[in-house]
Amino acid sequence: MKGKSKCEYCVNYIFDDEYNYYVCQVNLDEDEMVRFMKKSYDNCPYFRFHDEYKTVRKQI
């Protein structure tokens, strides 16, 4: 995981086709946005791990 942020593993971090890059879909306030842009947001309260196999495990 070296060189990657926690955002890359978050459910709220989605690819925006219009802008052609990834964005956080959570509405951040001004202070939170500054921390996000500086990539100094280690303990994000909105972080939820994106587990694409979670649904499959429930079906088994």
Secondary structure, DSSP 8 states (H G I E B T S, - for coil): -TT--GGGGBTTEEEETTTTEEEE-S---HHHHHHHHTT--TT-TT--B--TTHHHHHH-
